[in-house]
Amino acid sequence: MSLLCLYGMDIGIRTEKFCETSKFVLDLAKVSVPPNRPVVGDKLYEVESGIIAGWIRLARKEHPLEFVPFSAELVGQKPVSIVLGKNSGPPSIEEWCEKLGVTATEASG
């Protein structure tokens, strides 16, 4: 990945098959890897942090490699997605409101 991403040297490895091949080998070996495992982890490209979600929302279209070392498609991963959880912030909520087609208002309590 370093040769390809940092130096533009394509040595003929079909990197887009990394995740598929990893899952195949893991199934055969009957083992698992942590979901945040580099390159092949199932949740590697999921973002919960509100601060990072805001950064992704700002950079996603014009600077897609500002928040990940390489594109998800390059290794056969799902695209970066913002998920909701205990660390979510306003940008995460905005993302999901847009996805669901709803409007949220700020309420004071």
Backbone as XML, in Angstrom:
<?xml version="1.0"?>
<chain id="A" units="angstrom">
  <residue number="1" name="MET">
    <atom name="N" x="0.834" y="-1.187" z="0.000"/>
    <atom name="CA" x="0.000" y="0.000" z="0.000"/>
    <atom name="C" x="0.879" y="1.251" z="0.000"/>
  </residue>
  <residue number="2" name="SER">
    <atom name="N" x="1.980" y="1.207" z="0.747"/>
    <atom name="CA" x="2.875" y="2.367" z="0.770"/>
    <atom name="C" x="3.459" y="2.640" z="-0.605"/>
  </residue>
  <residue number="3" name="LEU">
    <atom name="N" x="3.925" y="1.584" z="-1.277"/>
    <atom name="CA" x="4.489" y="1.779" z="-2.613"/>
    <atom name="C" x="3.458" y="2.391" z="-3.554"/>
  </residue>
  <residue number="4" name="LEU">
    <atom name="N" x="2.237" y="1.912" z="-3.477"/>
    <atom name="CA" x="1.179" y="2.392" z="-4.355"/>
    <atom name="C" x="0.741" y="3.808" z="-3.986"/>
  </residue>
  <residue number="5" name="CYS">
    <atom name="N" x="0.415" y="4.017" z="-2.718"/>
    <atom name="CA" x="-0.169" y="5.301" z="-2.302"/>
    <atom name="C" x="0.848" y="6.428" z="-2.169"/>
  </residue>
  <residue number="6" name="LEU">
    <atom name="N" x="2.026" y="6.110" z="-1.666"/>
    <atom name="CA" x="3.012" y="7.172" z="-1.450"/>
    <atom name="C" x="3.906" y="7.413" z="-2.655"/>
  </residue>
  <residue number="7" name="TYR">
    <atom name="N" x="4.200" y="6.352" z="-3.400"/>
    <atom name="CA" x="5.165" y="6.476" z="-4.490"/>
    <atom name="C" x="4.578" y="6.211" z="-5.871"/>
  </residue>
  <residue number="8" name="GLY">
    <atom name="N" x="3.295" y="5.841" z="-5.941"/>
    <atom name="CA" x="2.657" y="5.593" z="-7.226"/>
    <atom name="C" x="3.190" y="4.377" z="-7.958"/>
  </residue>
  <residue number="9" name="MET">
    <atom name="N" x="3.796" y="3.457" z="-7.229"/>
    <atom name="CA" x="4.365" y="2.254" z="-7.847"/>
    <atom name="C" x="3.355" y="1.110" z="-7.783"/>
  </residue>
  <residue number="10" name="ASP">
    <atom name="N" x="2.801" y="0.779" z="-8.930"/>
    <atom name="CA" x="1.852" y="-0.330" z="-9.018"/>
    <atom name="C" x="2.648" y="-1.592" z="-9.309"/>
  </residue>
  <residue number="11" name="ILE">
    <atom name="N" x="2.678" y="-2.518" z="-8.352"/>
    <atom name="CA" x="3.455" y="-3.752" z="-8.537"/>
    <atom name="C" x="2.572" y="-4.933" z="-8.922"/>
  </residue>
  <residue number="12" name="GLY">
    <atom name="N" x="1.349" y="-4.635" z="-9.354"/>
    <atom name="CA" x="0.473" y="-5.659" z="-9.892"/>
    <atom name="C" x="-0.412" y="-6.379" z="-8.888"/>
  </residue>
  <residue number="13" name="ILE">
    <atom name="N" x="-0.427" y="-5.945" z="-7.653"/>
    <atom name="CA" x="-1.287" y="-6.567" z="-6.644"/>
    <atom name="C" x="-2.681" y="-5.962" z="-6.750"/>
  </residue>
  <residue number="14" name="ARG">
    <atom name="N" x="-3.689" y="-6.808" z="-6.807"/>
    <atom name="CA" x="-5.076" y="-6.336" z="-6.904"/>
    <atom name="C" x="-5.568" y="-5.979" z="-5.498"/>
  </residue>
  <residue number="15" name="THR">
    <atom name="N" x="-5.206" y="-4.801" z="-5.053"/>
    <atom name="CA" x="-5.508" y="-4.357" z="-3.685"/>
    <atom name="C" x="-7.003" y="-4.322" z="-3.394"/>
  </residue>
  <residue number="16" name="GLU">
    <atom name="N" x="-7.825" y="-4.143" z="-4.422"/>
    <atom name="CA" x="-9.275" y="-4.082" z="-4.205"/>
    <atom name="C" x="-9.834" y="-5.418" z="-3.730"/>
  </residue>
  <residue number="17" name="LYS">
    <atom name="N" x="-9.030" y="-6.455" z="-3.745"/>
    <atom name="CA" x="-9.441" y="-7.785" z="-3.283"/>
    <atom name="C" x="-8.976" y="-8.085" z="-1.858"/>
  </residue>
  <residue number="18" name="PHE">
    <atom name="N" x="-8.299" y="-7.138" z="-1.204"/>
    <atom name="CA" x="-7.770" y="-7.375" z="0.149"/>
    <atom name="C" x="-8.846" y="-7.823" z="1.133"/>
  </residue>
  <residue number="19" name="CYS">
    <atom name="N" x="-9.939" y="-7.097" z="1.214"/>
    <atom name="CA" x="-10.986" y="-7.425" z="2.197"/>
    <atom name="C" x="-11.657" y="-8.751" z="1.876"/>
  </residue>
  <residue number="20" name="GLU">
    <atom name="N" x="-11.972" y="-8.968" z="0.629"/>
    <atom name="CA" x="-12.606" y="-10.218" z="0.220"/>
    <atom name="C" x="-11.693" y="-11.413" z="0.528"/>
  </residue>
  <residue number="21" name="THR">
    <atom name="N" x="-10.429" y="-11.281" z="0.209"/>
    <atom name="CA" x="-9.470" y="-12.363" z="0.468"/>
    <atom name="C" x="-9.292" y="-12.578" z="1.955"/>
  </residue>
  <residue number="22" name="SER">
    <atom name="N" x="-9.228" y="-11.508" z="2.703"/>
    <atom name="CA" x="-9.079" y="-11.609" z="4.154"/>
    <atom name="C" x="-10.253" y="-12.356" z="4.773"/>
  </residue>
  <residue number="23" name="LYS">
    <atom name="N" x="-11.464" y="-11.995" z="4.368"/>
    <atom name="CA" x="-12.651" y="-12.672" z="4.907"/>
    <atom name="C" x="-12.655" y="-14.158" z="4.548"/>
  </residue>
  <residue number="24" name="PHE">
    <atom name="N" x="-12.230" y="-14.481" z="3.341"/>
    <atom name="CA" x="-12.157" y="-15.870" z="2.902"/>
    <atom name="C" x="-11.187" y="-16.662" z="3.788"/>
  </residue>
  <residue number="25" name="VAL">
    <atom name="N" x="-10.003" y="-16.114" z="4.007"/>
    <atom name="CA" x="-8.995" y="-16.790" z="4.835"/>
    <atom name="C" x="-9.462" y="-16.883" z="6.278"/>
  </residue>
  <residue number="26" name="LEU">
    <atom name="N" x="-10.049" y="-15.823" z="6.805"/>
    <atom name="CA" x="-10.546" y="-15.848" z="8.183"/>
    <atom name="C" x="-11.618" y="-16.908" z="8.369"/>
  </residue>
  <residue number="27" name="ASP">
    <atom name="N" x="-12.517" y="-17.033" z="7.380"/>
    <atom name="CA" x="-13.561" y="-18.063" z="7.446"/>
    <atom name="C" x="-12.948" y="-19.462" z="7.431"/>
  </residue>
  <residue number="28" name="LEU">
    <atom name="N" x="-11.991" y="-19.682" z="6.551"/>
    <atom name="CA" x="-11.344" y="-20.996" z="6.478"/>
    <atom name="C" x="-10.602" y="-21.334" z="7.777"/>
  </residue>
  <residue number="29" name="ALA">
    <atom name="N" x="-9.944" y="-20.334" z="8.343"/>
    <atom name="CA" x="-9.167" y="-20.550" z="9.563"/>
    <atom name="C" x="-10.033" y="-20.508" z="10.821"/>
  </residue>
  <residue number="30" name="LYS">
    <atom name="N" x="-11.280" y="-20.097" z="10.669"/>
    <atom name="CA" x="-12.221" y="-19.972" z="11.789"/>
    <atom name="C" x="-11.661" y="-19.059" z="12.895"/>
  </residue>
  <residue number="31" name="VAL">
    <atom name="N" x="-11.144" y="-17.928" z="12.459"/>
    <atom name="CA" x="-10.644" y="-16.909" z="13.381"/>
    <atom name="C" x="-11.264" y="-15.571" z="12.998"/>
  </residue>
  <residue number="32" name="SER">
    <atom name="N" x="-11.101" y="-14.595" z="13.860"/>
    <atom name="CA" x="-11.606" y="-13.253" z="13.570"/>
    <atom name="C" x="-10.518" y="-12.235" z="13.870"/>
  </residue>
  <residue number="33" name="VAL">
    <atom name="N" x="-10.709" y="-11.054" z="13.372"/>
    <atom name="CA" x="-9.799" y="-9.949" z="13.660"/>
    <atom name="C" x="-10.620" y="-8.829" z="14.276"/>
  </residue>
  <residue number="34" name="PRO">
    <atom name="N" x="-9.991" y="-7.946" z="15.043"/>
    <atom name="CA" x="-10.732" y="-6.820" z="15.617"/>
    <atom name="C" x="-11.373" y="-5.972" z="14.516"/>
  </residue>
  <residue number="35" name="PRO">
    <atom name="N" x="-12.538" y="-5.401" z="14.784"/>
    <atom name="CA" x="-13.229" y="-4.620" z="13.758"/>
    <atom name="C" x="-12.464" y="-3.375" z="13.318"/>
  </residue>
  <residue number="36" name="ASN">
    <atom name="N" x="-11.513" y="-2.922" z="14.128"/>
    <atom name="CA" x="-10.729" y="-1.745" z="13.748"/>
    <atom name="C" x="-9.369" y="-2.126" z="13.166"/>
  </residue>
  <residue number="37" name="ARG">
    <atom name="N" x="-9.218" y="-3.377" z="12.774"/>
    <atom name="CA" x="-7.966" y="-3.876" z="12.201"/>
    <atom name="C" x="-7.596" y="-3.052" z="10.967"/>
  </residue>
  <residue number="38" name="PRO">
    <atom name="N" x="-6.332" y="-2.633" z="10.853"/>
    <atom name="CA" x="-5.937" y="-1.859" z="9.663"/>
    <atom name="C" x="-6.256" y="-2.590" z="8.361"/>
  </residue>
  <residue number="39" name="VAL">
    <atom name="N" x="-6.658" y="-1.860" z="7.386"/>
    <atom name="CA" x="-6.967" y="-2.283" z="6.028"/>
    <atom name="C" x="-8.237" y="-3.127" z="5.925"/>
  </residue>
  <residue number="40" name="VAL">
    <atom name="N" x="-8.386" y="-4.199" z="6.709"/>
    <atom name="CA" x="-9.476" y="-5.152" z="6.498"/>
    <atom name="C" x="-10.543" y="-5.184" z="7.598"/>
  </residue>
  <residue number="41" name="GLY">
    <atom name="N" x="-10.413" y="-4.385" z="8.638"/>
    <atom name="CA" x="-11.395" y="-4.387" z="9.721"/>
    <atom name="C" x="-12.769" y="-3.944" z="9.250"/>
  </residue>
  <residue number="42" name="ASP">
    <atom name="N" x="-13.818" y="-4.640" z="9.721"/>
    <atom name="CA" x="-15.191" y="-4.343" z="9.293"/>
    <atom name="C" x="-15.651" y="-2.927" z="9.625"/>
  </residue>
  <residue number="43" name="LYS">
    <atom name="N" x="-15.142" y="-2.356" z="10.698"/>
    <atom name="CA" x="-15.607" y="-1.038" z="11.123"/>
    <atom name="C" x="-14.531" y="0.043" z="10.968"/>
  </residue>
  <residue number="44" name="LEU">
    <atom name="N" x="-13.507" y="-0.271" z="10.209"/>
    <atom name="CA" x="-12.387" y="0.654" z="10.042"/>
    <atom name="C" x="-12.823" y="2.003" z="9.478"/>
  </residue>
  <residue number="45" name="TYR">
    <atom name="N" x="-13.768" y="1.991" z="8.564"/>
    <atom name="CA" x="-14.196" y="3.225" z="7.916"/>
    <atom name="C" x="-15.510" y="3.755" z="8.473"/>
  </residue>
  <residue number="46" name="GLU">
    <atom name="N" x="-15.836" y="3.363" z="9.714"/>
    <atom name="CA" x="-17.003" y="3.921" z="10.395"/>
    <atom name="C" x="-16.516" y="4.956" z="11.401"/>
  </residue>
  <residue number="47" name="VAL">
    <atom name="N" x="-17.147" y="6.109" z="11.413"/>
    <atom name="CA" x="-16.743" y="7.212" z="12.279"/>
    <atom name="C" x="-17.877" y="7.559" z="13.220"/>
  </residue>
  <residue number="48" name="GLU">
    <atom name="N" x="-17.586" y="7.551" z="14.511"/>
    <atom name="CA" x="-18.589" y="7.907" z="15.511"/>
    <atom name="C" x="-18.337" y="9.288" z="16.105"/>
  </residue>
  <residue number="49" name="SER">
    <atom name="N" x="-17.089" y="9.664" z="16.260"/>
    <atom name="CA" x="-16.729" y="10.928" z="16.896"/>
    <atom name="C" x="-17.352" y="12.116" z="16.178"/>
  </residue>
  <residue number="50" name="GLY">
    <atom name="N" x="-18.013" y="12.964" z="16.942"/>
    <atom name="CA" x="-18.653" y="14.148" z="16.374"/>
    <atom name="C" x="-17.660" y="15.093" z="15.723"/>
  </residue>
  <residue number="51" name="ILE">
    <atom name="N" x="-16.479" y="15.241" z="16.305"/>
    <atom name="CA" x="-15.463" y="16.137" z="15.748"/>
    <atom name="C" x="-14.988" y="15.617" z="14.395"/>
  </residue>
  <residue number="52" name="ILE">
    <atom name="N" x="-14.698" y="14.331" z="14.336"/>
    <atom name="CA" x="-14.229" y="13.745" z="13.081"/>
    <atom name="C" x="-15.368" y="13.728" z="12.047"/>
  </residue>
  <residue number="53" name="ALA">
    <atom name="N" x="-16.589" y="13.490" z="12.495"/>
    <atom name="CA" x="-17.736" y="13.516" z="11.578"/>
    <atom name="C" x="-17.853" y="14.895" z="10.931"/>
  </residue>
  <residue number="54" name="GLY">
    <atom name="N" x="-17.651" y="15.945" z="11.710"/>
    <atom name="CA" x="-17.689" y="17.302" z="11.168"/>
    <atom name="C" x="-16.596" y="17.522" z="10.137"/>
  </residue>
  <residue number="55" name="TRP">
    <atom name="N" x="-15.415" y="16.999" z="10.426"/>
    <atom name="CA" x="-14.286" y="17.115" z="9.508"/>
    <atom name="C" x="-14.592" y="16.386" z="8.199"/>
  </residue>
  <residue number="56" name="ILE">
    <atom name="N" x="-15.160" y="15.187" z="8.314"/>
    <atom name="CA" x="-15.512" y="14.404" z="7.126"/>
    <atom name="C" x="-16.548" y="15.146" z="6.297"/>
  </residue>
  <residue number="57" name="ARG">
    <atom name="N" x="-17.542" y="15.705" z="6.960"/>
    <atom name="CA" x="-18.592" y="16.418" z="6.233"/>
    <atom name="C" x="-18.017" y="17.607" z="5.457"/>
  </residue>
  <residue number="58" name="LEU">
    <atom name="N" x="-17.009" y="18.253" z="6.014"/>
    <atom name="CA" x="-16.403" y="19.401" z="5.335"/>
    <atom name="C" x="-15.467" y="18.981" z="4.200"/>
  </residue>
  <residue number="59" name="ALA">
    <atom name="N" x="-14.748" y="17.883" z="4.383"/>
    <atom name="CA" x="-13.700" y="17.500" z="3.436"/>
    <atom name="C" x="-14.112" y="16.425" z="2.437"/>
  </residue>
  <residue number="60" name="ARG">
    <atom name="N" x="-15.219" y="15.764" z="2.659"/>
    <atom name="CA" x="-15.609" y="14.572" z="1.884"/>
    <atom name="C" x="-15.526" y="14.761" z="0.369"/>
  </residue>
  <residue number="61" name="LYS">
    <atom name="N" x="-16.063" y="15.837" z="-0.150"/>
    <atom name="CA" x="-16.141" y="15.998" z="-1.606"/>
    <atom name="C" x="-14.832" y="16.488" z="-2.223"/>
  </residue>
  <residue number="62" name="GLU">
    <atom name="N" x="-14.239" y="17.495" z="-1.641"/>
    <atom name="CA" x="-13.054" y="18.098" z="-2.249"/>
    <atom name="C" x="-11.744" y="17.463" z="-1.821"/>
  </residue>
  <residue number="63" name="HIS">
    <atom name="N" x="-11.687" y="16.893" z="-0.612"/>
    <atom name="CA" x="-10.438" y="16.335" z="-0.090"/>
    <atom name="C" x="-10.699" y="14.980" z="0.575"/>
  </residue>
  <residue number="64" name="PRO">
    <atom name="N" x="-11.090" y="13.972" z="-0.187"/>
    <atom name="CA" x="-11.503" y="12.693" z="0.407"/>
    <atom name="C" x="-10.393" y="11.928" z="1.125"/>
  </residue>
  <residue number="65" name="LEU">
    <atom name="N" x="-9.140" y="12.268" z="0.909"/>
    <atom name="CA" x="-8.054" y="11.564" z="1.598"/>
    <atom name="C" x="-7.492" y="12.356" z="2.776"/>
  </residue>
  <residue number="66" name="GLU">
    <atom name="N" x="-8.210" y="13.370" z="3.216"/>
    <atom name="CA" x="-7.787" y="14.140" z="4.380"/>
    <atom name="C" x="-7.996" y="13.377" z="5.680"/>
  </residue>
  <residue number="67" name="PHE">
    <atom name="N" x="-8.904" y="12.434" z="5.711"/>
    <atom name="CA" x="-9.248" y="11.765" z="6.965"/>
    <atom name="C" x="-9.018" y="10.259" z="6.933"/>
  </residue>
  <residue number="68" name="VAL">
    <atom name="N" x="-8.557" y="9.718" z="5.819"/>
    <atom name="CA" x="-8.192" y="8.294" z="5.709"/>
    <atom name="C" x="-6.891" y="8.199" z="4.908"/>
  </residue>
  <residue number="69" name="PRO">
    <atom name="N" x="-6.085" y="7.182" z="5.165"/>
    <atom name="CA" x="-4.804" y="7.081" z="4.453"/>
    <atom name="C" x="-4.941" y="6.692" z="2.981"/>
  </residue>
  <residue number="70" name="PHE">
    <atom name="N" x="-6.023" y="5.997" z="2.643"/>
    <atom name="CA" x="-6.293" y="5.618" z="1.261"/>
    <atom name="C" x="-7.784" y="5.381" z="1.128"/>
  </residue>
  <residue number="71" name="SER">
    <atom name="N" x="-8.271" y="5.460" z="-0.106"/>
    <atom name="CA" x="-9.711" y="5.309" z="-0.307"/>
    <atom name="C" x="-10.154" y="3.890" z="0.031"/>
  </residue>
  <residue number="72" name="ALA">
    <atom name="N" x="-11.352" y="3.781" z="0.545"/>
    <atom name="CA" x="-11.904" y="2.485" z="0.937"/>
    <atom name="C" x="-11.986" y="1.537" z="-0.257"/>
  </residue>
  <residue number="73" name="GLU">
    <atom name="N" x="-12.339" y="2.063" z="-1.414"/>
    <atom name="CA" x="-12.474" y="1.239" z="-2.614"/>
    <atom name="C" x="-11.157" y="0.588" z="-3.013"/>
  </residue>
  <residue number="74" name="LEU">
    <atom name="N" x="-10.048" y="1.226" z="-2.690"/>
    <atom name="CA" x="-8.735" y="0.715" z="-3.061"/>
    <atom name="C" x="-8.434" y="-0.643" z="-2.427"/>
  </residue>
  <residue number="75" name="VAL">
    <atom name="N" x="-9.061" y="-0.916" z="-1.276"/>
    <atom name="CA" x="-8.820" y="-2.199" z="-0.593"/>
    <atom name="C" x="-10.098" y="-3.037" z="-0.481"/>
  </residue>
  <residue number="76" name="GLY">
    <atom name="N" x="-11.149" y="-2.625" z="-1.181"/>
    <atom name="CA" x="-12.392" y="-3.385" z="-1.156"/>
    <atom name="C" x="-13.232" y="-3.162" z="0.090"/>
  </residue>
  <residue number="77" name="GLN">
    <atom name="N" x="-13.068" y="-2.019" z="0.733"/>
    <atom name="CA" x="-13.834" y="-1.676" z="1.930"/>
    <atom name="C" x="-15.107" y="-0.935" z="1.554"/>
  </residue>
  <residue number="78" name="LYS">
    <atom name="N" x="-16.035" y="-0.886" z="2.513"/>
    <atom name="CA" x="-17.223" y="-0.033" z="2.369"/>
    <atom name="C" x="-16.754" y="1.413" z="2.498"/>
  </residue>
  <residue number="79" name="PRO">
    <atom name="N" x="-17.451" y="2.353" z="1.870"/>
    <atom name="CA" x="-17.057" y="3.763" z="1.985"/>
    <atom name="C" x="-17.140" y="4.264" z="3.430"/>
  </residue>
  <residue number="80" name="VAL">
    <atom name="N" x="-16.450" y="5.351" z="3.696"/>
    <atom name="CA" x="-16.491" y="5.976" z="5.014"/>
    <atom name="C" x="-17.937" y="6.325" z="5.332"/>
  </residue>
  <residue number="81" name="SER">
    <atom name="N" x="-18.359" y="5.987" z="6.553"/>
    <atom name="CA" x="-19.717" y="6.323" z="6.965"/>
    <atom name="C" x="-19.706" y="6.863" z="8.388"/>
  </residue>
  <residue number="82" name="ILE">
    <atom name="N" x="-20.631" y="7.739" z="8.639"/>
    <atom name="CA" x="-20.791" y="8.321" z="9.977"/>
    <atom name="C" x="-21.875" y="7.521" z="10.683"/>
  </residue>
  <residue number="83" name="VAL">
    <atom name="N" x="-21.524" y="6.984" z="11.848"/>
    <atom name="CA" x="-22.468" y="6.189" z="12.624"/>
    <atom name="C" x="-22.813" y="6.938" z="13.908"/>
  </residue>
  <residue number="84" name="LEU">
    <atom name="N" x="-23.942" y="6.587" z="14.483"/>
    <atom name="CA" x="-24.370" y="7.226" z="15.720"/>
    <atom name="C" x="-23.961" y="6.381" z="16.921"/>
  </residue>
  <residue number="85" name="GLY">
    <atom name="N" x="-23.546" y="7.051" z="17.983"/>
    <atom name="CA" x="-23.145" y="6.381" z="19.212"/>
    <atom name="C" x="-22.954" y="7.393" z="20.315"/>
  </residue>
  <residue number="86" name="LYS">
    <atom name="N" x="-22.388" y="6.954" z="21.423"/>
    <atom name="CA" x="-22.254" y="7.836" z="22.592"/>
    <atom name="C" x="-21.304" y="9.008" z="22.356"/>
  </residue>
  <residue number="87" name="ASN">
    <atom name="N" x="-20.427" y="8.912" z="21.351"/>
    <atom name="CA" x="-19.490" y="9.997" z="21.075"/>
    <atom name="C" x="-19.942" y="10.895" z="19.924"/>
  </residue>
  <residue number="88" name="SER">
    <atom name="N" x="-21.153" y="10.666" z="19.433"/>
    <atom name="CA" x="-21.664" y="11.473" z="18.323"/>
    <atom name="C" x="-21.914" y="12.900" z="18.777"/>
  </residue>
  <residue number="89" name="GLY">
    <atom name="N" x="-21.769" y="13.813" z="17.836"/>
    <atom name="CA" x="-22.025" y="15.218" z="18.115"/>
    <atom name="C" x="-22.961" y="15.784" z="17.072"/>
  </residue>
  <residue number="90" name="PRO">
    <atom name="N" x="-23.159" y="17.099" z="17.086"/>
    <atom name="CA" x="-24.068" y="17.732" z="16.130"/>
    <atom name="C" x="-23.800" y="17.371" z="14.666"/>
  </residue>
  <residue number="91" name="PRO">
    <atom name="N" x="-22.535" y="17.297" z="14.199"/>
    <atom name="CA" x="-22.337" y="16.927" z="12.795"/>
    <atom name="C" x="-22.868" y="15.527" z="12.472"/>
  </residue>
  <residue number="92" name="SER">
    <atom name="N" x="-22.764" y="14.608" z="13.421"/>
    <atom name="CA" x="-23.282" y="13.250" z="13.210"/>
    <atom name="C" x="-24.795" y="13.280" z="13.092"/>
  </residue>
  <residue number="93" name="ILE">
    <atom name="N" x="-25.444" y="14.065" z="13.946"/>
    <atom name="CA" x="-26.900" y="14.183" z="13.912"/>
    <atom name="C" x="-27.338" y="14.832" z="12.601"/>
  </residue>
  <residue number="94" name="GLU">
    <atom name="N" x="-26.615" y="15.876" z="12.174"/>
    <atom name="CA" x="-26.935" y="16.531" z="10.900"/>
    <atom name="C" x="-26.840" y="15.535" z="9.745"/>
  </residue>
  <residue number="95" name="GLU">
    <atom name="N" x="-25.791" y="14.725" z="9.749"/>
    <atom name="CA" x="-25.605" y="13.714" z="8.698"/>
    <atom name="C" x="-26.802" y="12.784" z="8.622"/>
  </residue>
  <residue number="96" name="TRP">
    <atom name="N" x="-27.226" y="12.288" z="9.785"/>
    <atom name="CA" x="-28.333" y="11.328" z="9.806"/>
    <atom name="C" x="-29.670" y="11.979" z="9.499"/>
  </residue>
  <residue number="97" name="CYS">
    <atom name="N" x="-29.844" y="13.208" z="9.905"/>
    <atom name="CA" x="-31.086" y="13.912" z="9.539"/>
    <atom name="C" x="-31.183" y="14.050" z="8.026"/>
  </residue>
  <residue number="98" name="GLU">
    <atom name="N" x="-30.063" y="14.388" z="7.391"/>
    <atom name="CA" x="-30.054" y="14.501" z="5.937"/>
    <atom name="C" x="-30.359" y="13.159" z="5.281"/>
  </residue>
  <residue number="99" name="LYS">
    <atom name="N" x="-29.725" y="12.086" z="5.789"/>
    <atom name="CA" x="-29.960" y="10.749" z="5.229"/>
    <atom name="C" x="-31.423" y="10.332" z="5.355"/>
  </residue>
  <residue number="100" name="LEU">
    <atom name="N" x="-32.033" y="10.684" z="6.475"/>
    <atom name="CA" x="-33.413" y="10.291" z="6.728"/>
    <atom name="C" x="-34.435" y="11.270" z="6.150"/>
  </residue>
  <residue number="101" name="GLY">
    <atom name="N" x="-33.947" y="12.421" z="5.684"/>
    <atom name="CA" x="-34.848" y="13.421" z="5.110"/>
    <atom name="C" x="-35.706" y="14.115" z="6.144"/>
  </residue>
  <residue number="102" name="VAL">
    <atom name="N" x="-35.167" y="14.298" z="7.337"/>
    <atom name="CA" x="-35.904" y="14.985" z="8.396"/>
    <atom name="C" x="-35.175" y="16.246" z="8.795"/>
  </residue>
  <residue number="103" name="THR">
    <atom name="N" x="-35.890" y="17.141" z="9.448"/>
    <atom name="CA" x="-35.305" y="18.381" z="9.928"/>
    <atom name="C" x="-35.349" y="18.385" z="11.449"/>
  </residue>
  <residue number="104" name="ALA">
    <atom name="N" x="-34.225" y="18.701" z="12.043"/>
    <atom name="CA" x="-34.161" y="18.801" z="13.494"/>
    <atom name="C" x="-33.972" y="20.268" z="13.871"/>
  </residue>
  <residue number="105" name="THR">
    <atom name="N" x="-34.532" y="20.635" z="14.980"/>
    <atom name="CA" x="-34.354" y="21.989" z="15.480"/>
    <atom name="C" x="-33.639" y="21.924" z="16.807"/>
  </residue>
  <residue number="106" name="GLU">
    <atom name="N" x="-32.942" y="22.996" z="17.132"/>
    <atom name="CA" x="-32.272" y="23.051" z="18.423"/>
    <atom name="C" x="-33.329" y="23.371" z="19.484"/>
  </residue>
  <residue number="107" name="ALA">
    <atom name="N" x="-33.313" y="22.602" z="20.566"/>
    <atom name="CA" x="-34.261" y="22.832" z="21.642"/>
    <atom name="C" x="-33.477" y="23.095" z="22.919"/>
  </residue>
  <residue number="108" name="SER">
    <atom name="N" x="-33.921" y="24.069" z="23.668"/>
    <atom name="CA" x="-33.259" y="24.323" z="24.953"/>
    <atom name="C" x="-34.054" y="23.624" z="26.036"/>
  </residue>
  <residue number="109" name="GLY">
    <atom name="N" x="-33.326" y="23.196" z="27.046"/>
    <atom name="CA" x="-34.059" y="22.453" z="28.067"/>
    <atom name="C" x="-33.730" y="22.798" z="29.407"/>
  </residue>
</chain>
